[in-house]
Amino acid sequence: MGGIVGATLAEGGADVTLIDVSEAVVERINRQGLTIERGGVERTLSIPATLEPADVGICDAVVFFVKCYHSVAAATLASSLVGPKTTVATLQNGWGNGDVLARHFPAEQIVIGVTYHSGTLAGPGHVVHTNTSDAPTYIGPYVGEEPEQAEGLAAGLRSGGLRAEARSDIRTEIWKKLVLNSSALPTSAVTRSTAGELTRVAAMRELVDRLISETVAVGRAQGFEIDEAERREAVHGILSAAGTGKASMLQDVEAGRRTEIDVINGAVVRVADEVGVDVPINRTMVALMSGYEAANGLA
């Protein structure tokens, strides 16, 4: 996703530098460019990449796209990029990513958000943008309700051809995306089901619906205006459209990586305990994925 967003901003006219900790990725991008494949069509962009953020200097905006358990390390690495006017943005999956960044950067400089775009790696510097539709991206302020700072990043994404909107109610939008992730990611990872199978197989569809109900209930208990029927229709529509696509958590399991269960269903469970909502299915998903990680030495 970092490659997709970086390419989008570059195509919109922004001066972009990609930062990665993989020497192979950085070398490939600098030598051959960044390749984005979408709908069977490839485009390759010449965007500089580096292992050393200190070589870049202060930026107008820094966008974090790392796994949640790398956020602290990434924030530390990115400190040289952030000045008093830098927008610090996270579009990472899960709940609480802004809180991590706020421990490293001024809260008023942070914008948080979600995107319904997705991607997979075909190889170093080669990303398959799996969305063929014009999926939305929502960005808003970490503190306060004025979305002006978020609008700058949203405008940059729109200039590059993605649908992006600055929202003052961004936490509602993040929780709505969490409804999708908490219902689709662990169920896919546990059963090795593709996105389409989750909505096509009756037993899986029922399980997804029960997770949707639980996560919506926790969101409502926090005061978020979320329509359960709308979320159910949206989730199954997204899964059906994704077809044979694989959820990020399933990709993690297949690659033998640690998952992001802690900021997905784990976050639902933590908030549910705070607001007094029973979430037995979310709790089960946390137990299953935590057990998988422990059994495979990933915890």
C-alpha positions in Angstrom: 0.0 0.0 0.0 2.9 2.3 0.6 3.9 1.8 -3.0 0.4 2.4 -4.3 0.0 5.6 -2.3 3.5 6.8 -3.1 2.9 6.2 -6.8 -0.5 8.0 -6.6 1.1 11.1 -5.0 3.9 11.1 -7.5 1.5 10.9 -10.4 -0.4 13.8 -8.9 2.7 16.0 -9.1 4.2 15.5 -5.6 7.9 15.1 -5.0 7.9 11.6 -3.4 10.6 9.5 -1.8 9.9 5.9 -0.8 11.6 4.6 2.4 12.0 0.9 3.1 14.2 -1.2 5.4 14.7 -3.8 2.6 17.9 -3.2 0.7 16.6 -5.4 -2.2 13.4 -3.4 -2.5 15.3 0.0 -2.5 17.9 -1.2 -4.9 15.2 -2.6 -7.3 13.2 0.6 -7.3 16.2 2.8 -7.8 17.5 0.6 -10.6 14.2 -0.3 -12.4 11.5 1.9 -11.0 8.4 1.1 -9.0 6.0 -1.1 -10.9 2.3 -0.9 -10.1 0.0 -3.5 -11.8 -3.7 -2.9 -11.8 -6.4 -4.7 -13.9 -3.7 -6.5 -15.8 -2.0 -3.2 -16.9 1.4 -2.3 -15.6 3.0 1.1 -15.2 6.5 1.8 -13.9 7.4 5.0 -12.2 10.9 6.5 -11.5 10.6 7.4 -7.8 13.7 7.6 -5.6 13.9 5.1 -2.7 16.2 5.1 0.3 17.1 3.1 3.4 18.2 6.3 5.1 15.5 8.9 6.0 18.1 11.3 7.2 19.2 11.8 3.6 15.7 13.1 2.7 15.3 16.0 5.1 12.1 17.6 6.4 9.0 16.7 4.4 5.6 18.3 3.9 3.9 15.0 4.7 5.0 11.6 6.0 2.7 8.7 5.4 3.1 5.5 7.4 2.2 2.2 5.8 3.9 -0.5 7.9 2.5 -3.4 9.9 1.2 -2.3 13.3 4.0 -4.0 15.2 6.6 -2.0 13.3 5.0 1.4 13.9 7.2 2.4 16.9 10.4 1.5 15.0 9.1 3.3 11.9 8.2 6.4 13.9 11.7 6.5 15.4 13.2 6.0 12.0 11.1 8.8 10.5 12.0 11.4 13.2 14.4 13.3 10.8 11.6 13.7 8.3 9.2 15.6 10.6 9.4 19.3 11.2 7.0 21.7 12.9 4.7 21.9 9.9 4.9 18.3 8.7 1.7 16.4 8.3 2.2 12.9 9.9 -0.4 10.5 8.5 -1.4 6.9 9.0 -3.7 4.9 6.8 -2.7 1.6 8.4 -5.3 -1.1 9.2 -6.7 -1.4 12.7 -7.6 0.8 15.6 -5.1 2.9 17.6 -2.4 3.7 15.0 -2.7 7.4 15.7 -2.2 6.8 19.4 1.2 5.2 18.6 2.3 8.2 16.4 1.1 10.7 19.1 3.7 9.3 21.4 6.4 10.4 19.0 5.0 13.5 17.2 2.8 16.5 18.1 -0.9 15.4 18.1 -2.0 18.4 16.1 0.2 17.4 13.2 -1.2 13.9 13.0 -4.0 12.9 10.6 -5.5 9.4 10.6 -7.6 7.6 8.1 -8.6 4.5 6.2 -8.4 3.3 2.6 -10.4 0.6 1.0 -7.7 0.0 -1.6 -5.5 -3.1 -1.3 -2.4 -4.5 -2.8 -0.1 -7.5 -2.8 3.6 -7.9 -3.6 4.5 -9.6 -6.8 8.2 -9.1 -6.0 10.6 -6.4 -4.8 9.4 -3.1 -6.2 6.4 -4.7 -8.0 3.0 -4.2 -6.4 -0.3 -5.6 -7.7 -3.1 -3.1 -7.0 -5.9 -5.5 -6.5 -8.8 -3.0 -6.6 -10.3 -2.4 -10.0 -13.1 -0.1 -8.6 -12.8 3.5 -7.4 -12.6 2.6 -3.7 -12.7 5.5 -1.2 -10.0 6.8 1.1 -11.0 8.9 4.2 -8.6 11.1 6.2 -9.2 13.3 9.2 -7.6 15.0 12.2 -6.3 13.0 15.1 -7.3 15.8 17.4 -10.1 18.4 16.9 -12.7 18.4 14.2 -11.2 20.7 11.5 -10.0 18.6 8.5 -7.9 21.3 6.9 -4.5 19.5 7.4 -6.0 16.2 6.2 -7.4 18.0 3.1 -3.8 18.6 1.8 -3.1 14.9 1.7 -6.5 14.1 0.3 -6.0 16.6 -2.4 -2.7 15.1 -3.3 -4.3 11.6 -3.7 -7.1 13.0 -5.8 -4.6 14.7 -8.1 -3.1 11.3 -8.6 -6.4 9.7 -9.5 -7.7 8.2 -6.3 -11.0 9.1 -4.6 -10.1 10.7 -1.3 -12.1 12.8 1.2 -11.2 14.7 4.3 -13.7 14.0 7.1 -14.2 15.5 10.6 -15.9 12.2 11.8 -12.8 10.1 10.9 -13.0 7.8 13.9 -16.5 6.7 12.8 -15.0 5.9 9.3 -12.1 4.0 10.9 -14.4 1.9 13.0 -16.6 1.2 10.0 -13.5 -0.2 8.2 -12.7 -2.2 11.4 -16.1 -3.8 10.9 -14.9 -5.1 7.6 -11.5 -6.2 8.8 -12.6 -7.8 12.0 -15.1 -9.9 10.2 -13.1 -10.8 7.1 -9.4 -11.0 8.1 -9.3 -13.7 10.8 -12.0 -15.8 9.3 -10.0 -15.9 6.0 -6.8 -16.6 7.9 -8.2 -19.4 10.0 -10.0 -21.2 7.1 -7.6 -20.2 4.2 -10.7 -18.9 2.4 -10.5 -16.4 -0.4 -12.6 -13.2 0.0 -15.3 -14.6 -2.3 -15.6 -17.9 -0.4 -16.3 -15.9 2.8 -19.5 -14.5 1.4 -20.5 -17.5 -0.9 -20.3 -20.3 1.6 -23.3 -20.2 3.9 -21.6 -21.1 7.1 -18.8 -18.6 6.5 -21.3 -15.9 5.6 -23.1 -16.5 8.9 -19.9 -16.2 10.9 -18.9 -13.0 9.1 -22.4 -11.6 9.9 -22.0 -12.4 13.6 -18.7 -10.6 13.7 -20.2 -7.6 11.9 -23.0 -7.5 14.5 -20.6 -7.6 17.4 -18.2 -4.9 16.1 -21.1 -2.6 15.1 -22.5 -2.9 18.6 -19.1 -1.8 20.1 -18.9 1.1 17.7 -22.4 2.2 18.6 -21.6 2.0 22.3 -18.8 4.5 21.7 -21.3 6.9 20.1 -20.5 6.2 16.4 -23.4 6.3 14.0 -23.1 3.0 12.2 -25.9 1.3 10.3 -25.5 -2.5 10.7 -27.5 -3.3 7.6 -25.4 -0.9 5.5 -22.2 -2.4 6.9 -23.4 -6.0 6.2 -24.3 -5.1 2.6 -21.0 -3.2 2.2 -18.8 -6.0 3.6 -20.4 -8.7 1.5 -20.2 -6.5 -1.6 -16.5 -5.9 -1.0 -15.8 -9.6 -0.4 -17.8 -10.7 -3.5 -16.1 -8.2 -5.7 -12.6 -9.3 -4.4 -13.4 -12.9 -5.5 -10.2 -15.0 -5.4 -8.3 -12.2 -3.6 -6.6 -13.1 -0.3 -7.0 -11.0 2.8 -3.9 -9.5 4.3 -4.1 -11.7 7.4 -4.3 -14.8 5.2 -1.2 -13.6 3.3 0.6 -13.1 6.6 -0.2 -16.7 7.7 0.9 -18.1 4.3 4.1 -16.2 4.6 4.7 -17.3 8.1 4.5 -13.7 9.5 3.0 -12.3 12.7 -0.5 -11.0 12.1 -2.2 -7.8 13.0 -4.9 -9.5 15.1 -4.0 -7.2 18.1 -5.2 -4.0 16.4 -8.1 -5.7 14.6 -10.2 -8.1 16.7 -8.0 -7.5 19.7 -8.9 -3.8 19.6 -12.6 -4.7 19.4 -12.3 -6.9 22.5 -10.4 -4.2 24.4 -13.0 -1.5 23.6 -15.8 -3.9 24.2 -14.6 -4.5 27.7 -14.4 -0.8 28.3 -18.0 -0.1 27.1 -19.6 -3.3 28.5 -20.5 -5.1 25.2 -20.2 -8.9 24.9 -18.1 -10.0 21.9 -17.6 -13.8 22.2 -16.9 -14.3 18.4 -14.3 -11.6 18.3 -12.7 -13.0 21.4 -12.6 -16.4 19.8 -10.8 -15.0 16.8 -8.2 -13.4 19.0 -7.7 -16.7 20.8 -7.3 -18.6 17.5 -4.9 -16.3 15.9 -2.9 -15.8 19.1 -2.7 -19.6 19.4 -1.4 -19.8 15.8 1.3 -17.2 16.5 2.4 -18.9 19.7 2.5 -22.3 18.1 4.6 -21.0 15.3 7.0 -18.9 17.4 5.6 -15.6 16.1 4.2 -14.2 19.4 
